[in-house]
Amino acid sequence: MAKLSYKISYYVLYVLLAIILIVLALFYFGGTAQGDAVLMGVDPEMWQPAQTDTLLYLVYGLLGVAIVATVAAFVFQFGAALKDSPVKALKSLVGVILLIVVMVVAWSMGSETPLNIPGYDGTDNVPFWLKLTDMFLYTIYFLLAATILAMLYSGIKKKLS
């Protein structure tokens, strides 16, 4: 069973890598945007790649796949641990609960003040999206700091033992 899952993940990795390389090649070497794809109001001297939408859709798709795979793996692992040892399974929820607490605190810290963006007339400069963006940024900062501290702690602990 382990060999089968290894083979599948091995091939999936290389298929995804090939797709990413193809889309990046299209983005960089696919020419300049023409017709409706050209953004009005942008300096004509600036290069507007023809395949920008393709690259963005790829990134959205990969992000979606990563989120679904992460949630599915967590649920599967939690279910397996719940059968074997309910106490350990409940202890594994501490990380998820901590992440939710960090996100709630980050949401409350977010600013609702609209940004002064010259030349922007879009509809996304509203309190909800501003707070959501701040929440994600603060959460990323917290997770980055926690990762660095964990690496330092692990290294120090390894040297001392």
Disulfide bonds with the S-S distance in Angstrom:
none
